[in-house]
Amino acid sequence: MNRTTDINHDRHRFFSGDRVLWVIIAVLAVISVLVVYSSTAKMAYAPDSARTTMHFLRQQFFILVLSLGTMCVVQKIDCRFYNRGAKWVYVLSLLATVAAYFIGRSTNGAARWIPIGSIQFQPSEALKIATVLFLARQLACRQKNIDRLRIIPSWRFWTWRTSRKQRRIWREGTQPILVPVVGACLVIFPAHTSAAVLLFLTSWIMMLIGRIRIGELIKLLGWTAVGVLFIMAIGWGRSETAEGRLATWWHLWTYEYNVESPKPVEKLTDTERSMIAIHNGGIFGEGAGQSIMRVEMIHPESDYAYAFFVEEYGLLLAAVLLMLYLWIFFRAIEIFGRCGTAFPGLLVLGLALLITCQALLHIMVTVNLIPETGQTLPLISRGGSSTFFTTIALGMILSVSRQNDEHSHDRPRGESIYERG
């Protein structure tokens, strides 16, 4: 009787699901307001700007309210609805991303945004979540025999139509599991290379967790390496930009600095400026609103939000911020362990991987561990599409957590991810 009462109580709670995750989201939202308000001073006080810091603060606050409101709605939706609609969400997101190349606005040679009135919509952000959703469905419904499936056909492509074995590989593994991932990555790649890499790595880990044969996954990495080298050789998409960023990254690691005659600030790269900001911050930071390098960094409110945060709030609080992102993933692991069925578990881990890995990529760029990627800091950096779809992903995770508490997953029809064929 007590258990039934608790379940009914959980169903009527507004903030249902994982309570720790709710707290993490609230903290990140507050940090976002602080970061955007202070970091946009450069934009507000530009000679040709008619906007103030309050304008950007109101804009970010509106985005957060809209996004968090949407998240609250999403976390109340039954996970089975996501399962049934996964295919159509994927197809629509894929078409919208393709359409951005024809009707979208271009920035730095990359068509990424579709204008909708005064709002710019970035469909590739939706496609990342849709791909994780669709892949979770495809892996889940094949758990009974997935450890016997092959997803990589023979390199002898002329046998794909004539060989019964190769046709079976295409029909049972390549087409339903691999093609959607490769298709999404190829569509995103020309406009946002790092986002395509992030999606591929997330999908690869999902396939590993979903019990795809390790030999097949190693083959996939090999074919991917060959494909990337071929793309860079023919200069497709933003290959030149990627090569330039790689060259800059390598130069920063091998260049011998002359302390007696340092380079002027205007000749420093964005990453060098971010490292100076981190150095300025030290252990305890310069204080809120006291950043010096925000005037010198090109995008302190987005691409280098973490470095800006370190400068104002110090390494101690920056370490706490890093732990919050890692905590999201650890909470996802805990939710995954309670699912018992494959689809919600894979969905939760895939979405958490997207968020956490994006944060780690952003942070590693600021200290020059990897080349510049243009990845924003989830839920903190200024930007509508990234924040909106990040909260949708978090809403889905909370939805699965809520149904764990309510014991309302579709267990008779679901298949356990721990089940062996």
C-alpha angles and dihedrals in degrees: 000000000000091000092053091049091051092050092050090048091052091052092057096045112106094211095047126161128039107005094196089057090052090055092049091051092049092051092049090050092053091048089051092057092049094047097046094045094053101033095053092063089098091057093043096051097043111127094244096041122110093182130092133212088258089061091057091042092054090046093052092044090053091049091050094048091049093045096045090046089053090048090055090054094045094051090058093056118101113252090229088067090060090050094053095044098043096101096050094044089053094048094047092047091048092051092047091052091050090048090055089070090060106033101017130103117257126226121181090349094306122113103210111136133069112204115229106180107299092342126087115213121204105204094187088071089058091046092057091057092041091053092051089048094050094043090051089054094047094049094044097055091052100050094113094066104010095114088063097046124105119209102177115076123208118286086234093089094181089071095056093091100033102043117079090207093053092046089053092050090051094046099045104030119007101046100042099036112021104032095061091052095045091044093053093046093049092049093050096040101078094054103031114016097178091052089054090050091048092051092048093051091047091050092047091053090047090054090049092051089043089060101251107164111274091226090059091050092051089051088050091055090050094050090045092054090051091048094050092050090050092049092050091047093056093040096236120173115341095341092131091053091048091049090049092052091048090051092049092048092051092046091055091054096047102034115108108223120218106219093193094057109029121187117261115256094249090061095051121103121243090255092052090052091050091052090051089052090052090049091050091052096056118170100324104022134233093277134259111311093007100103115135100185094055086085091052101040113086097219110014090154095057125004094034102028093128094055089048090050091052092051094053102033105025138235095290095061090038089058089051089051091052090050090053090061092046088048090058089060094045090051088051090054089052091049090047091054091056097048101080091190126081106233101057092039094052091043093054095048093045094051092044090050091053092053099041096042091049090053092048092049090051092049095045090053092056091059095038096247088132134015120273112287107175090232114151126222105260115251092354109062118082111262137105107219096045093049094043096052093040089059090047089055090049090048090056091050090050090048091057090046091050092052090049088058092046094043088228102134116126095254100162092058097033125086124226115245088217092056116112122214 
